[in-house]
C-alpha cells in the first residue's frame, strides 16, 4: 500500500519556515525526508506564488511568509495561510509575524 499524508510537502516547508525563518534547505530536507533539491523547488514554487519571500542576510537567508494570502485549492480559497499554519501548530508568534509582512 502506498504511503500518503494529509499535508503536502509545500505546507510542511511553510511550517518549518514559520518555526525558524533562518532554516536552511538542507535542514528542512533532513527533517522532512526529501531531497534538498526538492525543498529548493518547493521554495521556488512558494516564492513564485508570493507566499514566501527570502532576504539575504550575510551568508544565509531569512524567509518571511505572507500569512494573509489564501490557500490555492479552489475549495479552500476562503482559508488563509496563517489559518493553516495555526492548525499545524505554528501560531506561537503569528500575530507578530502577520504584522511584519
N, C-alpha and C positions, 0 to 999 in steps of 0.2 A: 504494500500500500504506500502511495506517495505521501511524503510529509508535506504538510501545509500549515500555515499560520493565519490568524485573523488580521495581523498587522503587516503591512508591506514594508520592505526594506527602506523605502523612502521615508515612511513615518518613523521607523527606528532610527535612521540617521538624524532626522529632525529632533528626536527625543534626546539623542546623545549631545547634539549641539546645544539644546536647551539646558542640559545639565552642566555642560562645560563648553563655553564659546571658543575656547582655545584648543580644543581637542584636535588631534591630527587624524588624517585619513587612515594612517596605519593603525593607530589606537582603535579607531572605530572598526576597522576591518577585523582586527584580532578579537574584539568583543562580540561583534555581530556574527562572525564566522563566514564572512565573504571576502573576496579579494580586495586589495587596496584599489585596484583598477575599477572594480565595481562601485566602491564607495565614491571614488572621484567622478565617475559617470553620474551617480545619483546627485552629488553636489552640483555638477554642471546642469543637470535637469532642474533642480530646485532653484538655482541661480537664474537660469533662462526664463523660468516661470515667475521670477521675482519673489519667491517665498523665502529665499535665503540670500544674504549679502555677505561678502567677505572683504576684509580690510587687512592689508599687510601691516604687521607690527614687528619690526625688526626682522628676524629670520622666520617668524611664524605668521600665522593668520588668526584673526579674530572674526568669528561668524556672528551674524545677527539675523534674527528670524522676524518675519512680518507676521506677527500673531493675529493681526486684524484681517488677514486675507481669508477668503472662503476656500473650503475644500473643492477639489476638482470634479469629482464624480457628480453627474447630473442629479443624482438623488440626494446628494449631501451638500449642495451649494448654499444651503441656509445655515451651515455649521462653519465655525471659524477654526483656523489652525490652532489658535490658543485653546479652544474648547477640546480639541483632540489631544493636545499635549497635557491638558489638565486631567483628562481621563487616564492618560498614560502615567500620571503621577509626576509630571514635570511642572507643577504650578507653584513651587515654593516662592519664587520672586516674580511671578507672572505679571502682576500689576506694575512693578518697577520696570520690567523688560518691555512691556507694552508701551510705556511712555518714552522709551529710548529707541524708536524705530529708525 
